[in-house]
Amino acid sequence: MQAVVLREYGPPGNLKWETVPDPEPREGEALLRVGAVSVDLFQIEFRTGRALQVELPRIMGNGPAGEVAGLGPGVDGPAFGQRVVVCNNVSCGSCKYCRMGRETLCVGLQNHRGGMIGAHRDGGFAEYVAVPVRNLVPLPETVSYEQACLVPNTIGPIVKACTGRARIHPGENVLILGAGGGMGLHAVQMAHVCGGRVIAAIRSARTQEAVLEVGADEVFTTEDRELAEEANRFTDGVGVDVVLDFVATRETLAASLASLAPAGRLVIMGYFPRGSVLETTTWVFTEEVEVTGNRSAGRQDVAEAISLIQNGRIKPVVGKVFPLKDAMRAHEAFEAREFVGRAVLVV
């Protein structure tokens, strides 16, 4: 089969279009004929070696969508030709976190016995990929592969963040930092699904039209405005009930905390170096604000996201589509911010 192979960490040019052996599904696995896979920030961080280090070569590509083309030994289903999307994390299903429905914290993920498809094991930058059957979520005919491949990496985590970690209620003010990014555009939509009033903070006016189009109630740029001041201005000095921070630098985290009303919730969803210090002041204690993280999506989050797309409540924002063999070009375009939304590779 043909695949995009990463043999050395580094720039987009390290992604090579090669002929490689077809994968063979093992016990408990299915063979997926890939239809589409998205390009996101994690893949950029992985390709450069900043996100994590695994033994190379590796076929990247987490969250592919496609159809079942084969089954491993002893696997009875799903049926051949079943349309599915693949959850990213290979969890054990039996540790205490999996049993309590928080499979994204699976012990196997923490010690890499499971890991992430497209990072710890080969992923969807290929014509075929072998994945655990328990990672497959059925896909209705009304949701395209191009739409579905945004779910595991982007829309599913947003659903989890808004309904689970942030617990957005109708009428609450929600500040989204990084609202013009691939995740932020979908967070605007999901916050509205939850009934929130969305205040969108964007880096520059380049994404303002797109942010307004997906439903933001208020928009401002952080180039010339202070985050906490704007949050107070839009809420008559009260502060916001929820902040979703997709940037997560020391500066934005401090500003996000300062933007919260009493009993507010800050959900951190950006990449920042382990060991960074989140400095808090005593009013975090006295005003009972909450600070939490949101790590990827579980199977239930993925299934819920698919249902929301099917019902028209969330519209996947696909900025540009590339053929799989042009993965290098897709990574270059992503880093150059040549489009708004997600890039998708189709096979």
Rosetta silent file (secondary structure, phi, psi, omega in degrees, C-alpha in Angstrom):
SEQUENCE: MQAVVLREYGPPGNLKWETVPDPEPREGEALLRVGAVSVDLFQIEFRTGRALQVELPRIMGNGPAGEVAGLGPGVDGPAFGQRVVVCNNVSCGSCKYCRMGRETLCVGLQNHRGGMIGAHRDGGFAEYVAVPVRNLVPLPETVSYEQACLVPNTIGPIVKACTGRARIHPGENVLILGAGGGMGLHAVQMAHVCGGRVIAAIRSARTQEAVLEVGADEVFTTEDRELAEEANRFTDGVGVDVVLDFVATRETLAASLASLAPAGRLVIMGYFPRGSVLETTTWVFTEEVEVTGNRSAGRQDVAEAISLIQNGRIKPVVGKVFPLKDAMRAHEAFEAREFVGRAVLVV
SCORE:     score description
SCORE:     0.000 S_00000001
   1 L     0.000  167.428  175.424    0.000    0.000    0.000 S_00000001
   2 E   -97.650  143.078 -178.385    0.960    3.677   -0.198 S_00000001
   3 E  -153.521  160.441  172.884    1.574    5.643    2.995 S_00000001
   4 E   -99.380  118.887 -171.572    3.160    8.822    4.335 S_00000001
   5 E  -114.470  134.159  173.395    6.076    7.777    6.530 S_00000001
   6 E  -102.356  113.827 -179.135    7.979    9.829    9.117 S_00000001
   7 L  -104.621  -14.171  179.545   11.527    8.461    9.472 S_00000001
   8 L  -153.531  134.757  178.402   13.102   11.408   11.279 S_00000001
   9 L   -63.274  143.850  178.721   11.644   14.197   13.413 S_00000001
  10 L   155.607 -147.875 -174.343   11.779   17.609   11.795 S_00000001
  11 L   -73.483  172.455 -179.705   10.179   19.800    9.114 S_00000001
  12 H   -54.949  -31.212 -179.776    7.279   18.857    6.798 S_00000001
  13 H   -61.620  -13.572  177.596    9.771   17.617    4.181 S_00000001
  14 H   -78.277   -7.110  175.230   10.482   14.630    6.442 S_00000001
  15 E   -83.848  114.840 -172.840    7.060   13.206    5.533 S_00000001
  16 E  -113.510  135.362  176.857    7.774   10.751    2.707 S_00000001
  17 E   -84.250  113.807 -172.289    5.337    9.114    0.270 S_00000001
  18 E  -136.050  162.238  169.144    6.361    5.445    0.214 S_00000001
  19 E   -95.004  124.530 -177.286    5.241    1.934   -0.646 S_00000001
  20 L  -131.782  162.515  178.371    5.008   -0.133    2.552 S_00000001
  21 L   -63.192  145.979  174.602    3.608   -3.586    3.445 S_00000001
  22 L   -63.967  138.077  175.942   -0.136   -3.835    4.026 S_00000001
  23 L   -71.186  149.082  176.441   -0.952   -4.028    7.768 S_00000001
  24 L  -116.692  120.267 -178.535   -2.434   -7.268    9.068 S_00000001
  25 L   -66.592  136.286  177.536   -5.008   -6.985   11.857 S_00000001
  26 L   -92.969 -175.296  178.446   -4.206   -8.999   14.965 S_00000001
  27 L   -56.851  131.289 -179.864   -6.583  -10.516   17.488 S_00000001
  28 L    83.860    5.679 -176.238   -9.104   -7.898   18.557 S_00000001
  29 E  -118.910  161.283  173.686   -8.332   -5.669   15.578 S_00000001
  30 E  -125.070  154.239  174.169   -9.953   -4.605   12.320 S_00000001
  31 E   -96.449  126.639 -178.796   -8.426   -3.450    9.065 S_00000001
  32 E  -107.991  128.457  168.653   -9.656   -0.012    8.021 S_00000001
  33 E   -85.632  112.213 -171.280   -9.637    1.266    4.453 S_00000001
  34 E   -72.218  134.276  174.426   -8.936    4.935    5.126 S_00000001
  35 E  -102.284  -43.716 -178.987  -11.219    7.528    3.560 S_00000001
  36 E  -157.795  153.906  176.650  -10.000   10.713    5.232 S_00000001
  37 E  -149.313  143.973 -175.529   -7.799   11.912    8.090 S_00000001
  38 E   -94.702  166.745  174.205   -7.301   15.414    9.463 S_00000001
  39 E  -116.036  125.564 -177.755   -4.199   17.489   10.187 S_00000001
  40 L  -136.592 -178.337 -175.237   -4.081   19.192   13.577 S_00000001
  41 H   -64.241  -37.473  179.882   -1.680   20.823   16.034 S_00000001
  42 H   -59.147  -41.073 -179.372   -0.809   17.568   17.790 S_00000001
  43 H   -64.175  -37.118  176.227    0.452   16.111   14.526 S_00000001
  44 H   -63.411  -45.447  179.992    2.626   19.166   13.952 S_00000001
  45 H   -65.819  -36.392  178.499    4.037   18.850   17.464 S_00000001
  46 H   -68.805  -44.886 -177.922    4.567   15.109   17.000 S_00000001
  47 H   -59.530  -36.259 -179.037    6.279   15.488   13.628 S_00000001
  48 H   -80.681  -14.301 -177.478    8.783   17.937   15.089 S_00000001
  49 L    90.403    2.747 -178.641    9.445   15.740   18.119 S_00000001
  50 L   -79.264  -31.136 -175.578    8.161   18.322   20.587 S_00000001
  51 L   -73.748  -48.507  178.805    5.035   16.431   21.684 S_00000001
  52 L  -166.250  168.145 -179.259    6.678   13.105   22.512 S_00000001
  53 L  -120.901  122.429  174.384    9.418   10.799   21.336 S_00000001
  54 L  -128.327  166.997  178.771    8.716    7.297   19.985 S_00000001
  55 L   -70.370  129.607  177.815   10.782    4.922   17.921 S_00000001
  56 L  -101.102  158.182   11.101   10.648    5.809   14.233 S_00000001
  57 L   -77.971  160.910  179.066    9.699    5.175   11.442 S_00000001
  58 E  -144.590  139.180  168.586    6.035    5.879   12.052 S_00000001
  59 E   -90.571  114.267 -177.351    2.959    6.336    9.886 S_00000001
  60 L   -77.203 -174.142  174.100    1.205    9.315   11.465 S_00000001
  61 L   109.073   88.196  176.928   -2.480   10.167   11.379 S_00000001
  62 L   -95.038  148.965  177.271   -4.798    9.959   14.384 S_00000001
  63 L    74.669   34.565 -179.826   -8.574    9.825   14.078 S_00000001
  64 L   -70.170  156.900  172.974   -9.044    8.445   10.538 S_00000001
  65 E  -120.570  146.375 -179.570  -12.467    7.687    9.086 S_00000001
  66 E   178.765 -151.398 -178.722  -13.164    4.948    6.560 S_00000001
  67 E  -129.361  149.983 -179.530  -14.688    1.506    6.117 S_00000001
  68 E   -69.432  126.310 -177.497  -13.945   -1.902    7.582 S_00000001
  69 E  -118.294   -2.565 -179.649  -11.967   -3.980    5.076 S_00000001
  70 E  -179.612  162.488 -179.102  -10.940   -6.965    7.203 S_00000001
  71 E  -131.137  146.295  177.715  -10.996   -8.519   10.669 S_00000001
  72 L   -76.702  174.370 -179.353   -8.318  -10.094   12.822 S_00000001
  73 L   -57.150  132.508  175.701   -8.413  -13.657   14.218 S_00000001
  74 L    76.744    6.595 -179.473  -11.419  -14.346   16.412 S_00000001
  75 L   -96.966  124.789 -175.764  -13.160  -11.042   15.659 S_00000001
  76 L   -89.936  -24.852 -177.179  -16.825  -11.425   14.709 S_00000001
  77 L  -160.038  171.208   11.791  -17.668   -7.844   13.756 S_00000001
  78 L   -77.520  175.148 -176.022  -18.217   -5.158   12.647 S_00000001
  79 L   -71.736  150.602  174.052  -19.386   -6.063    9.169 S_00000001
  80 L   -58.799  136.179 -179.680  -17.192   -5.597    6.115 S_00000001
  81 L    87.814   -6.681  178.401  -17.918   -2.221    4.560 S_00000001
  82 L   -61.222  128.549  176.946  -19.188   -0.695    7.822 S_00000001
  83 E   -78.468  131.515 -175.312  -18.449    3.043    7.852 S_00000001
  84 E  -146.063  165.017  168.221  -16.583    4.017   11.026 S_00000001
  85 E  -126.397  151.581 -170.510  -14.367    6.632   12.643 S_00000001
  86 E  -106.151  122.201  172.128  -11.443    5.717   14.895 S_00000001
  87 L   -67.937  144.741 -171.423  -11.020    6.948   18.475 S_00000001
  88 L   -70.231  -44.018 -166.442   -7.443    8.033   19.113 S_00000001
  89 E   -93.134  129.021  177.454   -6.509    6.393   22.391 S_00000001
  90 L   -89.084   92.373 -177.648   -5.935    2.654   22.779 S_00000001
  91 L   -93.675  162.890 -174.204   -7.246    2.197   26.321 S_00000001
  92 L   -82.325  -29.028 -179.607   -7.322   -1.034   28.325 S_00000001
  93 L    82.453   -2.276 -174.586  -11.021   -0.961   29.260 S_00000001
  94 L  -129.691  -14.184  179.703  -10.359   -2.453   32.711 S_00000001
  95 L   -71.489  173.762 -174.706   -8.344   -0.001   34.848 S_00000001
  96 H   -63.635  -33.373 -179.539  -10.109    2.219   37.394 S_00000001
  97 H   -71.606  -41.011  176.693  -10.254    5.171   34.982 S_00000001
  98 H   -63.891  -39.320 -178.725  -11.767    3.101   32.170 S_00000001
  99 H   -67.002  -28.925 -179.719  -14.301    1.615   34.597 S_00000001
 100 L   -92.868   10.448  176.407  -15.403    5.084   35.710 S_00000001
 101 L    81.551   15.521  179.235  -15.857    6.214   32.098 S_00000001
 102 L  -115.808   61.459 -174.013  -12.685    8.323   31.911 S_00000001
 103 H   -65.406  -18.191  177.526  -10.789    6.228   29.377 S_00000001
 104 H   -70.777  -10.689  175.333   -8.697    9.222   28.272 S_00000001
 105 H  -106.801   14.840 -177.532   -6.860    8.823   31.608 S_00000001
 106 L   -47.377  138.175  178.267   -6.342    5.066   31.136 S_00000001
 107 H   -58.031  -35.674  178.914   -3.310    3.702   32.995 S_00000001
 108 H   -63.732  -31.325  177.364   -2.211    2.108   29.733 S_00000001
 109 H   -71.718  -34.186 -176.961   -2.044    5.524   28.075 S_00000001
 110 H   -73.557  -31.513  179.332    0.104    6.883   30.870 S_00000001
 111 L  -106.148    9.921  174.121    2.682    4.088   30.672 S_00000001
 112 L    67.493   16.758  171.337    2.383    3.718   26.852 S_00000001
 113 L   -71.074  -26.844  175.830    1.160    0.110   26.950 S_00000001
 114 L  -101.584  -82.083  174.332   -1.793    1.444   24.968 S_00000001
 115 L    91.887 -172.310 -175.987   -0.945    4.791   23.482 S_00000001
 116 E  -109.141  134.761  174.780   -2.273    6.876   20.639 S_00000001
 117 E   -66.279  131.087 -176.969   -2.974    5.707   17.104 S_00000001
 118 L    92.543   -1.371  177.670   -0.725    7.656   14.770 S_00000001
 119 L  -133.775  -65.896  178.875    1.912    8.195   17.451 S_00000001
 120 L   -81.091  -17.576  174.738    2.662    5.091   19.533 S_00000001
 121 E  -145.252  162.029 -174.993    1.428    2.874   16.712 S_00000001
 122 L   -60.457  146.485 -175.484    0.857    3.428   12.996 S_00000001
 123 L  -121.969 -149.616 -165.522   -2.071    5.611   12.015 S_00000001
 124 L   -94.960   10.520  172.546   -4.177    6.835    9.126 S_00000001
 125 L   -79.927   54.569 -174.286   -1.688    8.558    6.799 S_00000001
 126 E  -160.154  166.859  177.118   -2.027    5.426    4.682 S_00000001
 127 L   -70.971  -30.409  179.613   -4.428    3.537    2.462 S_00000001
 128 E  -139.488  151.632  175.101   -5.045    1.005    5.259 S_00000001
 129 E  -147.543  141.193  175.930   -4.531    0.886    9.013 S_00000001
 130 E   -95.987  127.663 -176.449   -5.073   -1.861   11.624 S_00000001
 131 E  -138.200  155.115  175.767   -6.843   -0.647   14.760 S_00000001
 132 E   -61.274  138.515  179.687   -8.530   -2.212   17.815 S_00000001
 133 H   -59.015  -36.158 -177.567  -12.187   -2.995   17.169 S_00000001
 134 H   -68.774  -10.121  176.992  -13.165   -1.273   20.434 S_00000001
 135 H   -89.429   -4.057 -177.243  -11.813    1.985   18.999 S_00000001
 136 E   -89.117  134.086  175.163  -14.324    1.994   16.137 S_00000001
 137 E  -120.382  126.343 -178.423  -17.453    4.148   16.312 S_00000001
 138 E   -58.528  147.286 -175.856  -20.155    3.614   13.639 S_00000001
 139 L  -123.209  123.002  178.739  -20.651    6.424   11.171 S_00000001
 140 L   -70.368  156.655 -178.671  -24.030    7.221    9.566 S_00000001
 141 L   -61.348  -25.435 -175.945  -24.223    7.716    5.803 S_00000001
 142 L   -77.949   -9.230  178.231  -25.170   11.368    6.292 S_00000001
 143 L  -108.722  118.292 -176.525  -21.764   12.212    7.831 S_00000001
 144 L   -73.688  162.413  175.520  -18.928   12.264    5.297 S_00000001
 145 H   -62.031  -38.069  179.538  -15.446   10.929    5.947 S_00000001
 146 H   -62.738  -36.843  176.224  -14.103   14.466    5.586 S_00000001
 147 H   -73.837  -44.991 -172.557  -16.428   15.628    8.361 S_00000001
 148 H   -64.942  -33.657 -175.913  -15.985   12.562   10.550 S_00000001
 149 L   -69.990  -10.637  173.265  -12.187   12.661   10.678 S_00000001
 150 L   -82.142  -11.564 -172.333  -12.446   15.965   12.575 S_00000001
 151 H   -72.262  -53.608 -174.756  -14.359   14.282   15.387 S_00000001
 152 H   -61.696  -36.924 -174.362  -11.733   12.290   17.359 S_00000001
 153 H   -92.926  -24.371 -169.549   -9.116   15.080   17.418 S_00000001
 154 H  -124.907  -63.746 -171.479  -11.238   18.225   17.408 S_00000001
 155 H   -75.464  -39.268  177.171  -15.001   18.041   17.845 S_00000001
 156 H   -58.615  -50.287  176.400  -15.105   15.134   20.306 S_00000001
 157 H   -59.553  -33.368  178.071  -12.722   16.844   22.757 S_00000001
 158 H   -67.079  -43.412  177.341  -14.788   20.033   22.429 S_00000001
 159 H   -57.680  -46.963  179.233  -17.987   18.175   23.296 S_00000001
 160 H   -61.504  -42.696 -178.030  -16.273   16.708   26.355 S_00000001
 161 H   -63.917  -45.215 -174.218  -14.867   20.099   27.399 S_00000001
 162 H   -75.573  -40.356 -176.985  -18.134   21.995   27.143 S_00000001
 163 H   -88.871  -32.287 -174.472  -20.508   19.438   28.617 S_00000001
 164 H  -100.387  -60.476 -174.459  -18.205   17.654   31.048 S_00000001
 165 H   -75.023  -43.405 -177.761  -15.249   19.722   32.191 S_00000001
 166 L   -89.129  -26.627 -179.386  -16.792   23.210   31.872 S_00000001
 167 L    51.967   54.686 -177.379  -20.429   22.208   32.474 S_00000001
 168 L   -68.276  129.817  179.179  -21.741   25.163   30.460 S_00000001
 169 L  -110.478  156.964  178.348  -25.325   26.071   31.386 S_00000001
 170 L   -54.818  135.407  177.508  -27.857   28.167   29.445 S_00000001
 171 L    87.719   -7.565 -179.211  -27.267   31.898   29.848 S_00000001
 172 L   -79.159  149.285  176.005  -23.662   31.628   31.040 S_00000001
 173 E   -87.199  126.935 -175.884  -20.914   33.808   29.579 S_00000001
 174 E  -122.157  117.900  176.754  -18.195   31.743   27.893 S_00000001
 175 E   -96.665  123.775  179.907  -14.849   33.263   26.920 S_00000001
 176 E  -112.810  113.848 -179.398  -12.981   31.267   24.263 S_00000001
 177 E   -96.208  118.565 -171.915   -9.308   32.129   23.909 S_00000001
 178 L    92.881   32.180 -173.990   -8.003   31.040   20.522 S_00000001
 179 L   -67.514  -18.206 -179.702  -11.495   31.010   19.028 S_00000001
 180 L   -86.791   -3.662  179.847  -10.186   31.373   15.478 S_00000001
 181 L   -82.182  177.643 -177.493   -8.241   28.111   15.556 S_00000001
 182 H   -59.003  -41.179  177.702   -9.375   24.677   14.430 S_00000001
 183 H   -79.383  -38.270 -176.765  -10.661   23.720   17.874 S_00000001
 184 H   -60.979  -38.888  179.572  -11.852   27.190   18.781 S_00000001
 185 H   -62.455  -33.275  178.107  -14.240   27.443   15.823 S_00000001
 186 H   -82.591  -27.527  176.028  -15.956   24.261   16.967 S_00000001
 187 H   -66.524  -36.887  175.796  -15.907   25.361   20.613 S_00000001
 188 H   -57.742  -45.681 -179.071  -17.928   28.438   19.641 S_00000001
 189 H   -64.877  -44.877 -176.199  -20.541   26.151   18.127 S_00000001
 190 H   -70.104  -35.936  176.788  -20.626   23.717   21.055 S_00000001
 191 H   -61.255  -36.362  176.166  -20.821   26.466   23.663 S_00000001
 192 H   -68.382  -38.652  176.895  -23.932   27.695   21.820 S_00000001
 193 H   -57.303  -36.565  179.898  -25.359   24.179   21.792 S_00000001
 194 L   -79.073   -6.987  178.979  -25.039   24.277   25.590 S_00000001
 195 L    95.894   10.145 -177.832  -26.845   27.624   25.700 S_00000001
 196 L   -80.245  157.245  170.072  -23.840   29.828   26.426 S_00000001
 197 E   -95.947  121.342 -168.524  -23.206   33.405   25.300 S_00000001
 198 E   -99.988  124.130  172.738  -19.867   33.276   23.497 S_00000001
 199 E  -108.524  114.168 -171.843  -17.166   35.924   23.788 S_00000001
 200 E  -103.021  123.198  174.752  -14.470   35.048   21.265 S_00000001
 201 E  -103.442  123.677 -178.042  -10.862   36.186   21.669 S_00000001
 202 E  -123.454  157.053 -177.101   -8.817   35.856   18.481 S_00000001
 203 L   -69.956  -43.793 -179.130   -5.188   36.606   17.679 S_00000001
 204 L  -146.245  169.790 -178.123   -5.870   38.802   14.658 S_00000001
 205 H   -69.417   -7.421 -178.600   -8.736   39.990   12.486 S_00000001
 206 H   -55.185  -36.070 -175.714   -7.862   37.316    9.899 S_00000001
 207 H  -102.916    5.409 -173.920  -10.313   34.841   11.489 S_00000001
 208 H   -59.969  -45.111 -178.851  -12.971   37.314   12.641 S_00000001
 209 H   -60.627  -43.213 -179.370  -15.411   36.595    9.814 S_00000001
 210 H   -65.294  -39.466 -179.597  -15.189   32.836   10.362 S_00000001
 211 H   -65.518  -41.241  177.106  -15.698   33.204   14.122 S_00000001
 212 H   -67.159  -36.815 -178.306  -18.789   35.339   13.606 S_00000001
 213 H   -63.769  -35.127  179.913  -20.096   32.924   10.979 S_00000001
 214 L   -85.428    0.028  167.494  -20.036   29.990   13.417 S_00000001
 215 L   116.283   12.992  178.311  -22.010   32.013   15.945 S_00000001
 216 L   -62.432  139.750  178.760  -19.829   34.075   18.297 S_00000001
 217 L   -83.390  -35.996  178.112  -21.835   36.771   20.106 S_00000001
 218 E  -137.150  144.164  179.702  -18.848   39.063   20.727 S_00000001
 219 E  -137.117  137.527  171.252  -15.398   39.084   19.118 S_00000001
 220 E  -147.021  156.731  179.370  -12.208   40.966   19.912 S_00000001
 221 E   -98.443  144.673 -179.748   -8.536   40.622   18.977 S_00000001
 222 L   -87.687    1.961  176.342   -5.804   40.167   21.566 S_00000001
 223 L   -66.288  -37.250 -175.646   -3.363   42.205   19.475 S_00000001
 224 L  -132.298   13.985  179.512   -4.624   45.443   20.986 S_00000001
 225 L  -130.410  145.132  176.522   -7.012   44.438   23.783 S_00000001
 226 L   -87.170  132.010 -172.854   -6.427   43.060   27.283 S_00000001
 227 H   -58.279  -54.012 -175.378   -8.232   39.761   27.873 S_00000001
 228 H   -65.281  -36.996  178.595   -9.506   40.368   31.405 S_00000001
 229 H   -63.182  -42.678  178.886  -10.560   43.947   30.614 S_00000001
 230 H   -67.666  -39.066  178.129  -12.609   42.802   27.628 S_00000001
 231 H   -60.851  -41.331  178.449  -14.170   39.963   29.626 S_00000001
 232 H   -70.245  -38.017 -179.677  -15.274   42.455   32.256 S_00000001
 233 H   -62.669  -41.129 -178.105  -16.485   44.949   29.655 S_00000001
 234 H   -78.207   -8.923 -178.817  -18.736   42.381   27.977 S_00000001
 235 L  -123.068   21.708  179.249  -20.163   41.228   31.327 S_00000001
 236 L    55.763   38.115  175.094  -20.687   44.609   33.041 S_00000001
 237 L    83.327    0.449 -176.480  -17.719   44.006   35.312 S_00000001
 238 L   -81.178  -36.364 -172.464  -18.885   40.630   36.632 S_00000001
 239 L    99.006  164.915 -176.499  -16.490   38.368   34.734 S_00000001
 240 E   -92.161  157.588 -179.775  -17.225   35.253   32.686 S_00000001
 241 E   -82.510  -30.926 -176.699  -18.540   31.954   33.968 S_00000001
 242 E  -139.947  139.157  167.981  -16.291   29.783   31.787 S_00000001
 243 E  -122.429  129.262  169.554  -12.975   30.225   29.994 S_00000001
 244 E  -106.773  112.679 -175.738  -11.748   27.729   27.402 S_00000001
 245 E  -105.461  107.303  179.801   -8.028   28.457   26.890 S_00000001
 246 L   -94.825    1.113 -179.816   -6.626   26.907   23.705 S_00000001
 247 L  -100.175  -52.886  169.952   -3.374   28.882   23.905 S_00000001
 248 L    59.494   48.663  166.832   -2.258   28.050   27.451 S_00000001
 249 L   -94.635  169.695  177.239    0.834   30.173   27.911 S_00000001
 250 H   -55.799  -39.977 -176.847    1.792   31.569   31.311 S_00000001
 251 H   -69.980  -44.847 -177.562    0.372   34.920   30.213 S_00000001
 252 H   -70.180  -34.177  179.024   -2.940   33.639   28.859 S_00000001
 253 H   -66.034  -40.890  177.184   -3.548   31.380   31.846 S_00000001
 254 H   -63.329  -43.032  179.876   -3.058   34.295   34.237 S_00000001
 255 H   -68.167  -35.404  178.319   -5.391   36.453   32.145 S_00000001
 256 H   -63.350  -44.542  177.615   -7.932   33.630   31.909 S_00000001
 257 H   -61.585  -41.628 -178.843   -8.051   33.316   35.689 S_00000001
 258 H   -67.915  -17.168 -178.624   -8.417   37.082   36.038 S_00000001
 259 H   -86.220  -12.619 -172.875  -11.398   36.974   33.641 S_00000001
 260 E   -78.992  141.844  168.443  -13.458   34.576   35.740 S_00000001
 261 E   -78.532  165.470  173.024  -16.452   35.490   37.850 S_00000001
 262 E   -53.621  140.435 -177.198  -16.819   33.848   41.281 S_00000001
 263 E    68.843   15.714  178.579  -17.486   30.104   40.854 S_00000001
 264 E   -74.098  164.199 -178.032  -16.093   30.335   37.316 S_00000001
 265 E  -126.856  126.433  174.850  -14.408   27.425   35.528 S_00000001
 266 E  -105.652  122.373  177.254  -11.173   27.538   33.535 S_00000001
 267 E  -111.689  119.884 -177.403  -10.607   24.613   31.159 S_00000001
 268 E   -93.335  123.222 -177.541   -7.068   24.337   29.789 S_00000001
 269 L  -130.798    5.521  179.321   -6.888   22.791   26.324 S_00000001
 270 L   -93.450  165.124  175.049   -3.670   24.175   24.842 S_00000001
 271 L   -85.666  129.321  172.528   -0.232   22.589   24.632 S_00000001
 272 L  -146.157  152.898 -172.902    2.289   23.951   27.093 S_00000001
 273 L   -61.647  136.198  174.746    5.564   22.471   28.407 S_00000001
 274 L   -59.744  135.323 -177.144    5.261   20.087   31.330 S_00000001
 275 L   102.423  -11.821  174.685    6.614   21.834   34.386 S_00000001
 276 L   -61.189  143.767 -175.781    5.173   25.240   33.511 S_00000001
 277 L  -100.245  124.798  173.065    3.896   26.938   36.629 S_00000001
 278 L   -94.177  102.946 -177.751    0.316   28.165   36.812 S_00000001
 279 L   -83.597  132.560  179.276    0.558   30.931   39.396 S_00000001
 280 L  -123.889  157.289  177.231   -2.639   31.700   41.259 S_00000001
 281 L  -108.364  172.714 -171.765   -3.590   34.350   43.762 S_00000001
 282 L   -63.714  -23.925 -178.970   -5.606   33.994   46.931 S_00000001
 283 H   -69.409  -15.806  171.943   -8.885   34.985   45.261 S_00000001
 284 H   -61.140  -35.689  176.738   -8.820   31.666   43.408 S_00000001
 285 H   -76.344  -49.429 -173.187   -9.460   30.220   46.853 S_00000001
 286 H   -70.628  -27.986 -179.417  -11.861   32.844   48.160 S_00000001
 287 L  -100.052    4.019  172.292  -13.985   32.972   44.999 S_00000001
 288 L    54.955   44.496  174.172  -14.006   29.195   44.531 S_00000001
 289 L   -80.098  158.052 -179.234  -13.005   29.147   40.895 S_00000001
 290 E  -115.023  140.471  175.413  -12.128   25.829   39.260 S_00000001
 291 E  -125.056  124.897 -177.930   -9.125   25.020   37.079 S_00000001
 292 E  -145.876  166.676  176.728   -9.121   21.798   35.084 S_00000001
 293 E  -110.719  171.948  178.586   -7.733   20.225   31.953 S_00000001
 294 L  -142.435  105.813 -174.019   -9.341   18.406   29.046 S_00000001
 295 L  -104.364  102.645  174.228   -7.388   15.557   27.499 S_00000001
 296 L    52.329 -162.876 -173.814   -8.752   14.279   24.177 S_00000001
 297 L  -128.876  145.268  172.624  -12.057   12.432   23.724 S_00000001
 298 L   -91.891  178.285 -177.510  -13.490    9.076   24.742 S_00000001
 299 H   -62.063  -37.621  179.891  -15.784    6.879   22.675 S_00000001
 300 H   -66.924  -37.624  177.236  -18.925    8.409   24.163 S_00000001
 301 H   -64.076  -41.362  178.949  -17.706   11.916   23.327 S_00000001
 302 H   -63.946  -44.815  179.747  -17.003   10.824   19.739 S_00000001
 303 H   -63.132  -40.446  179.580  -20.448    9.233   19.407 S_00000001
 304 H   -66.222  -39.534  178.872  -22.136   12.356   20.800 S_00000001
 305 H   -63.293  -41.741  177.792  -20.187   14.590   18.404 S_00000001
 306 H   -60.973  -41.405  178.634  -21.258   12.470   15.427 S_00000001
 307 H   -63.274  -39.822  179.446  -24.883   12.789   16.539 S_00000001
 308 H   -66.269  -36.964  175.911  -24.558   16.580   16.789 S_00000001
 309 H   -67.220  -44.572 -178.919  -23.131   16.736   13.261 S_00000001
 310 H   -60.929  -35.418 -178.636  -25.850   14.468   11.943 S_00000001
 311 L   -86.795    0.611  177.247  -28.516   16.690   13.505 S_00000001
 312 L    78.745   11.660 -178.071  -26.959   19.848   12.067 S_00000001
 313 L   -84.411  -23.709  172.710  -26.136   21.376   15.451 S_00000001
 314 L  -129.047  134.017  178.070  -22.388   21.408   14.750 S_00000001
 315 L  -111.409  114.045  177.608  -20.882   21.996   11.328 S_00000001
 316 L   -59.371  133.227 -178.057  -17.317   20.693   10.857 S_00000001
 317 L   -99.594   95.986  178.205  -15.102   23.486    9.537 S_00000001
 318 E   -94.808  113.041 -176.204  -12.909   21.988    6.811 S_00000001
 319 E   -80.296  -37.961 -178.686  -10.558   24.692    5.575 S_00000001
 320 E  -159.241  145.408 -179.917   -8.798   22.791    2.799 S_00000001
 321 E  -114.640  132.035  178.468   -8.685   19.262    1.373 S_00000001
 322 E  -124.120  149.995  168.552   -5.479   17.631    0.093 S_00000001
 323 E   -68.133  151.073 -175.627   -4.798   14.210   -1.423 S_00000001
 324 H   -53.234  -40.142 -176.670   -2.964   11.938    1.027 S_00000001
 325 H   -63.845  -15.882  179.291    0.255   12.026   -0.987 S_00000001
 326 H   -98.831   30.029 -179.923    0.383   15.797   -0.375 S_00000001
 327 H   -58.074  -38.680  178.253    0.603   15.450    3.413 S_00000001
 328 H   -58.208  -46.224 -179.985    3.841   17.437    3.414 S_00000001
 329 H   -64.362  -37.918  178.382    2.101   20.318    1.663 S_00000001
 330 H   -62.620  -41.724  177.651   -0.838   20.116    4.101 S_00000001
 331 H   -64.651  -40.596  177.856    1.550   20.424    7.054 S_00000001
 332 H   -62.535  -44.373 -178.957    3.260   23.409    5.410 S_00000001
 333 H   -65.313  -38.078  177.904   -0.079   25.105    4.781 S_00000001
 334 H   -61.094  -49.056 -176.665   -1.181   24.464    8.372 S_00000001
 335 H   -68.272  -29.512  179.541    1.953   26.041    9.797 S_00000001
 336 L   -85.228   -2.114 -179.315    1.714   28.999    7.404 S_00000001
 337 L    55.407   48.589 -178.400   -1.955   29.571    8.404 S_00000001
 338 L   -80.945   -8.196 -178.605   -3.048   29.518    4.785 S_00000001
 339 L  -147.716  165.911  175.924   -6.616   28.539    5.680 S_00000001
 340 L  -108.343  133.171 -176.018   -9.170   28.768    8.467 S_00000001
 341 L   102.616 -159.482 -177.564  -10.398   25.514   10.014 S_00000001
 342 E   -99.061  149.123  168.256   -8.895   22.067    9.641 S_00000001
 343 E   -89.907  144.750  179.102   -6.963   20.529    6.777 S_00000001
 344 E  -127.965  135.676  173.349   -8.136   17.114    5.626 S_00000001
 345 E  -101.840  131.465  178.333   -6.235   14.438    3.688 S_00000001
 346 E  -115.290  145.446 -177.312   -8.335   12.148    1.469 S_00000001
 347 L   -98.116    0.000    0.000   -7.283    8.788    0.125 S_00000001
